[in-house]
Amino acid sequence: MFTFEGACVYLPGEIAETNVTVEAGRIVEIGGPVQGARIDARGRILAPALIDVHGDAFERQLMPRPGVYFPLEAAVIDTDRQLASNGIATAYHAITLGWEPGLRDVSRGQELIRALTQIAPRLMVENRVQLRWETFAFEALEVIREALEGPLLPALAFNDHTSMTMRAYDVAIQDRGFELSPDFSIAALDDARMKKRTASKAHRAGLSEEAYIKLLGQVWERRAEVPGKIAEVAGMGHAAGAPMLSHDDTTAQTRAWFRDRGARVAEFPMVLEAAQAARDAGDALIFGAPNAARGGSHIGSLGAGDMVEAGLCDALASDYFYPAMLAAVARLDAERRAERLALWRLVSAGPARAMNLHDRGEIATGARADLVLVDWPDGHAPAITGTWVAGRMAYGGTPAGHSASAFPAPHAERTPA
């Protein structure tokens, strides 16, 4: 048992200076006396730990330079420590299961999923998986089935970057229609512009531009079978109780189609029509924290800050940069996009609800003790000084300006309960 004493606590309905006591991985009392070990939290914020519903920054540890792969176990451990130091207690790694060879190959994704399971006892935070399934990658179905039967239920996201690549050349990615519509406009593979469009993908896959385009053409021939495969995978996800998401929606029709198949989360909708359709139907909405932290989308899609202000965002995900979640809260707070508590819910309670994680995301009696201590002086960027996962310290740091650690040693003397 231990107590955070005198923190500025982010409670579900208010911010209060109070004590919070933890025992056996749960929050057991709010506002009572110090019990067990004492953690001096005066002058700092105690908030629910962050929940990242979509992060693929781990790819930089797996492949720090193009075509240069790092040992898998070392990459996973380093990623885990990054998560802890950024206050992320629950992370869904967006592992692409695609038809490309290289970094996003199905077999490489399977290897990573298995590694996360095998070394889980050595990891600091709860490392889950988002099965970022490319809907043309039929070879991924057995891997999806295996993952859905694993110890930590994954999320299942339906991605279609194949159709996005095959859209007509005069159509922006935000303007493309419903990918499965017979009216979807298609680009010619033998056009010189296809090489430019696919050059970075070919490089990532370790293929020449010509070989990549040839493979893309072969995969595109599967298009008529895609709706049936989506239905099959959605059925697997529904049977397992997995949260399901559609990715990069551009029309209300797209959102409705995936909702009808059980995907009640819209991840990174690209236009207002799709976002509003999700909100009108009661679907959860996720946007990228880097978008919010930078002040806009780097590809010209919806601004996450605008969506937060409009009430069209339930969760912010790290996307490609773990520090972006805290940085996004700070920027949106400085811009007065919403009240501080509402902004913090975008990285805690909102993601928890979207992923059906009912035991965490709030500081409340009985909740899992996933907590962060935050140093946030007025006019400066916030910084994590401690992260707890189910009451276990995953990260703790003492800034140079503090003479001694406020955190108790593992076997510190306890005050009487």
C-alpha positions in Angstrom: 0.0 0.0 0.0 1.2 3.5 -0.7 -0.3 7.0 -0.9 0.4 10.0 -3.2 0.3 12.9 -0.8 -0.9 16.4 -1.8 -1.0 16.1 -5.5 -3.1 18.2 -7.9 -5.4 15.2 -8.8 -7.3 15.0 -12.1 -10.5 13.3 -11.0 -13.4 12.5 -13.4 -15.3 15.7 -12.5 -12.9 18.1 -10.9 -9.3 18.9 -10.2 -8.5 18.7 -6.5 -5.5 18.8 -4.2 -5.8 15.6 -2.3 -4.3 12.2 -1.4 -4.7 9.0 -3.4 -4.0 5.6 -1.9 -3.2 2.4 -3.9 -3.2 -1.2 -2.8 -2.9 -4.4 -4.8 -2.9 -2.6 -8.1 -6.1 -0.7 -7.5 -7.1 2.8 -6.2 -8.6 2.1 -2.8 -9.1 5.6 -1.4 -9.2 9.2 -2.5 -8.9 11.9 0.1 -8.0 9.8 3.1 -4.8 9.9 5.2 -1.4 8.6 4.2 -1.3 4.8 4.4 1.7 2.6 3.8 4.6 4.2 1.9 4.3 7.9 1.2 5.0 9.5 -2.1 5.4 13.3 -1.9 3.4 14.6 -4.8 3.0 18.2 -3.7 3.4 20.7 -6.5 2.8 18.0 -9.2 -0.2 16.7 -11.1 -1.5 13.1 -10.5 -3.5 12.0 -13.5 -4.7 8.8 -15.2 -1.9 7.3 -17.2 -2.1 7.6 -21.0 -3.6 5.0 -23.3 -2.3 4.9 -26.8 -4.8 3.3 -29.2 -2.6 3.5 -32.3 1.2 3.8 -32.3 3.7 2.8 -35.0 6.8 4.6 -33.8 8.2 1.2 -32.9 9.0 0.7 -36.6 12.0 3.1 -36.1 13.4 0.6 -33.5 12.8 -2.3 -35.8 14.3 -0.6 -38.8 16.4 2.4 -37.6 17.6 2.9 -41.2 16.0 1.8 -44.5 16.6 -1.9 -44.9 18.6 -2.2 -41.7 16.8 -4.4 -39.2 17.6 -4.3 -35.5 17.3 -7.4 -33.2 13.6 -7.8 -32.4 13.8 -8.3 -28.7 16.1 -5.4 -28.1 13.8 -3.2 -30.2 10.7 -4.2 -28.3 12.4 -3.6 -24.9 13.5 -0.1 -26.0 10.1 0.8 -27.3 8.5 -0.3 -24.0 10.9 2.0 -22.1 10.0 4.9 -24.4 6.3 4.2 -23.6 6.8 4.2 -19.9 8.8 7.5 -19.9 6.1 9.2 -21.9 3.4 8.2 -19.4 1.8 5.5 -21.6 0.7 2.6 -19.5 -1.4 0.8 -22.2 -0.2 0.8 -25.8 -1.7 -0.7 -28.9 1.1 -1.2 -31.3 -0.3 -0.7 -34.8 1.3 -3.7 -36.5 0.7 -3.7 -40.2 -0.3 -7.0 -41.7 0.2 -6.3 -45.4 1.0 -7.9 -48.7 4.3 -6.0 -49.1 7.5 -7.8 -48.3 9.9 -6.1 -45.8 9.0 -4.2 -42.7 5.2 -4.6 -43.1 5.2 -8.2 -44.3 2.7 -10.6 -42.6 5.4 -12.9 -41.3 7.3 -10.0 -39.7 4.1 -8.8 -38.0 3.5 -12.3 -36.7 7.0 -12.5 -35.3 6.5 -9.2 -33.5 3.2 -10.2 -32.0 4.7 -13.4 -30.7 7.7 -11.5 -29.3 5.5 -9.1 -27.4 3.7 -12.1 -25.8 6.9 -14.0 -25.0 8.7 -11.2 -23.2 5.7 -9.5 -21.6 7.0 -10.4 -18.1 10.1 -8.2 -18.8 8.1 -5.2 -20.1 7.2 -2.2 -18.0 3.9 -1.3 -19.5 1.0 -3.2 -21.0 1.9 -3.8 -24.6 -1.1 -4.7 -26.7 -1.5 -4.9 -30.5 -3.7 -3.2 -33.1 -4.0 -5.6 -36.0 -3.6 -3.0 -38.7 -4.9 -5.3 -41.5 -4.5 -4.3 -45.1 -7.8 -5.7 -46.5 -6.0 -7.0 -49.7 -3.6 -9.1 -47.6 -5.6 -12.3 -47.6 -2.4 -14.1 -46.3 -2.9 -12.4 -43.0 -6.0 -14.2 -41.9 -4.3 -17.0 -39.9 -2.1 -14.5 -38.1 -5.2 -12.5 -37.2 -6.9 -15.6 -35.9 -3.8 -16.4 -33.8 -3.6 -12.9 -32.4 -7.3 -12.8 -31.4 -6.7 -16.0 -29.3 -3.8 -14.4 -27.5 -3.5 -13.4 -23.8 -4.2 -9.7 -24.4 -7.2 -9.0 -26.7 -6.0 -6.9 -29.7 -7.9 -4.2 -31.6 -8.6 -4.8 -35.3 -8.3 -2.0 -37.8 -9.4 -2.2 -41.4 -6.9 -0.4 -43.7 -7.0 -0.1 -47.4 -3.9 1.7 -48.6 -4.1 -0.5 -51.8 -7.1 1.3 -53.1 -5.7 4.6 -51.9 -2.6 3.9 -54.1 -4.8 2.9 -57.0 -7.0 6.0 -57.0 -7.1 8.1 -60.1 -4.2 10.6 -60.4 -6.4 13.6 -60.3 -8.0 12.6 -57.1 -6.6 13.7 -53.7 -6.5 11.1 -51.0 -9.1 13.1 -49.0 -11.4 13.2 -52.0 -11.4 9.5 -53.0 -14.8 7.8 -52.8 -15.8 4.6 -51.1 -13.1 2.1 -52.0 -15.5 -0.8 -52.6 -17.8 1.1 -54.8 -18.0 0.0 -58.5 -17.6 3.8 -59.3 -14.2 4.1 -57.6 -11.9 5.8 -60.1 -8.7 3.8 -60.8 -5.2 4.9 -61.9 -3.3 3.1 -64.7 -0.4 1.1 -63.5 1.7 1.8 -66.7 1.5 5.6 -66.2 4.8 7.2 -65.3 3.1 8.9 -62.3 2.7 5.5 -60.6 6.4 5.2 -60.1 6.5 8.5 -58.3 3.4 7.6 -56.2 4.9 4.2 -55.1 8.6 5.1 -54.8 8.7 5.3 -51.1 6.6 2.2 -50.7 9.0 0.3 -53.0 11.9 1.5 -51.0 10.3 0.4 -47.7 9.6 -3.0 -49.2 13.1 -3.5 -50.6 11.8 -3.7 -54.2 12.6 -1.9 -57.4 9.9 0.5 -58.5 9.1 -1.8 -61.4 8.8 -4.9 -59.2 6.6 -3.1 -56.7 4.2 -1.9 -59.4 4.0 -5.4 -60.8 3.2 -6.8 -57.4 0.6 -4.1 -56.8 -1.1 -5.1 -60.1 -1.2 -8.7 -59.0 -2.7 -7.8 -55.6 -5.3 -5.5 -57.2 -6.7 -8.5 -59.0 -8.1 -9.6 -55.7 -10.4 -6.7 -55.4 -13.6 -8.6 -56.1 -12.9 -10.9 -53.2 -12.1 -8.1 -50.7 -15.7 -7.5 -49.3 -16.0 -11.2 -48.5 -12.7 -11.3 -46.7 -13.6 -8.2 -44.7 -16.8 -9.9 -43.6 -14.8 -13.0 -42.6 -12.3 -11.0 -40.5 -15.0 -8.9 -39.0 -16.8 -12.0 -37.9 -13.6 -13.3 -36.3 -13.2 -9.9 -34.5 -16.8 -9.9 -33.3 -16.6 -13.5 -32.0 -13.5 -12.5 -29.9 -15.1 -9.3 -28.6 -12.3 -7.2 -30.2 -12.8 -3.4 -30.7 -12.8 -2.8 -34.5 -11.9 0.4 -36.4 -12.1 1.7 -39.9 -9.1 3.8 -41.0 -8.9 7.1 -43.0 -12.6 7.2 -43.9 -13.5 9.8 -46.6 -17.3 9.4 -46.9 -20.3 8.7 -44.7 -20.9 5.7 -46.9 -17.5 4.2 -45.9 -18.2 4.8 -42.2 -21.7 3.2 -42.4 -20.4 0.2 -44.3 -17.8 -0.6 -41.7 -20.2 0.2 -38.8 -22.6 -2.4 -40.3 -19.8 -4.9 -39.9 -19.1 -4.1 -36.3 -16.4 -1.5 -36.5 -17.7 1.2 -34.1 -14.5 3.3 -34.1 -13.5 5.8 -36.8 -9.7 6.2 -36.8 -8.3 9.3 -38.5 -11.3 10.2 -40.6 -10.0 12.5 -43.3 -13.0 14.8 -44.0 -15.8 16.4 -42.0 -18.5 14.3 -43.6 -17.0 11.1 -42.3 -16.3 12.5 -38.8 -19.9 13.9 -38.5 -21.4 10.6 -39.7 -19.4 8.8 -37.0 -20.6 11.2 -34.3 -24.2 11.1 -35.4 -24.2 7.3 -35.1 -22.5 7.3 -31.7 -19.2 5.9 -33.0 -15.9 6.8 -31.3 -13.6 9.2 -33.1 -9.7 9.0 -33.0 -7.3 11.6 -34.3 -3.6 11.8 -34.3 -1.8 13.6 -31.5 1.0 14.8 -33.8 -1.6 16.5 -35.8 -2.8 18.3 -32.7 0.7 19.0 -31.4 1.8 20.5 -34.7 -1.3 22.5 -35.3 -2.6 20.6 -38.3 -2.4 17.5 -40.5 0.9 17.0 -42.4 -1.1 15.6 -45.4 -3.8 18.2 -45.4 -6.6 16.3 -43.7 -8.8 17.5 -40.8 -7.1 19.5 -38.1 -7.3 17.5 -34.8 -7.4 20.7 -32.8 -10.5 21.8 -34.7 -12.1 18.5 -34.2 -11.5 18.6 -30.5 -13.0 22.1 -30.3 -16.0 20.9 -32.4 -16.6 18.0 -30.1 -15.7 15.5 -32.8 -12.8 13.8 -31.1 -12.9 11.2 -28.3 -9.2 10.1 -28.3 -5.8 11.2 -29.5 -3.3 8.5 -30.5 0.5 8.8 -30.7 0.4 7.7 -34.3 4.1 8.0 -35.2 5.6 9.8 -32.2 5.0 8.8 -28.6 5.7 12.2 -27.0 3.0 13.8 -29.1 0.2 12.7 -26.8 1.4 14.9 -23.9 2.5 17.6 -26.3 -1.0 17.7 -27.9 -2.7 18.1 -24.5 -0.3 21.0 -23.8 -0.9 22.8 -27.1 -4.7 22.4 -27.0 -4.7 23.6 -23.4 -2.7 26.7 -24.4 -5.1 27.3 -27.3 -8.1 26.9 -25.0 -9.6 24.3 -27.3 -11.3 22.7 -24.3 -11.1 22.6 -20.5 -8.0 20.8 -19.1 -9.9 17.8 -17.8 -11.7 17.3 -21.1 -8.3 17.4 -22.9 -6.8 14.9 -20.5 -9.7 12.5 -21.2 -8.6 12.5 -24.8 -5.5 10.5 -23.8 -7.0 8.5 -20.9 -10.7 7.9 -20.4 -11.6 8.4 -24.1 -9.2 5.8 -25.4 -10.2 3.4 -22.6 -13.9 3.6 -23.7 -13.0 3.2 -27.4 -11.1 0.0 -26.6 -13.6 -1.3 -24.1 -11.1 -1.1 -21.3 -13.5 -0.5 -18.4 -11.0 -0.9 -15.6 -8.8 2.1 -16.3 -8.6 5.6 -17.7 -9.9 7.5 -14.5 -8.8 8.1 -11.0 -11.7 6.6 -9.1 -12.0 4.1 -6.3 -11.7 0.6 -7.6 -10.1 1.5 -10.8 -6.8 0.0 -11.9 -3.9 2.2 -10.6 -2.5 3.3 -14.0 -1.2 6.7 -13.0 1.3 9.4 -13.9 2.9 12.2 -12.0 3.4 15.3 -14.2 5.6 18.3 -13.7 3.8 21.1 -15.5 5.0 24.6 -14.6 2.9 27.5 -16.0 4.1 28.6 -19.4 6.3 25.5 -19.9 5.9 22.0 -21.5 4.7 19.2 -19.2 7.0 16.3 -18.4 6.3 12.9 -16.9 8.2 12.2 -13.7 6.6 8.9 -12.8 4.4 6.2 -14.4 2.6 3.4 -12.6 0.9 0.4 -14.2 -1.6 -1.5 -12.0 0.2 0.1 -9.0 3.6 -1.0 -10.1 6.2 1.7 -10.9 7.2 1.5 -14.5 9.1 4.7 -14.7 10.5 7.2 -12.2 12.8 10.1 -12.6 14.2 12.9 -10.4 14.8 16.2 -12.2 18.2 17.8 -11.6 16.5 20.6 -9.6 15.3 18.2 -6.9 17.8 17.0 -4.3 16.3 13.6 -3.7 13.7 11.2 -5.1 10.2 11.5 -3.9 9.6 7.9 -4.7 9.9 5.3 -2.0 12.5 2.5 -2.3 11.0 -0.9 -3.2 11.4 -2.0 0.5 10.9 1.3 2.2 9.5 1.3 5.8 5.8 1.6 5.8 3.9 3.9 8.1 1.1 2.1 10.0 -2.1 1.7 7.9 
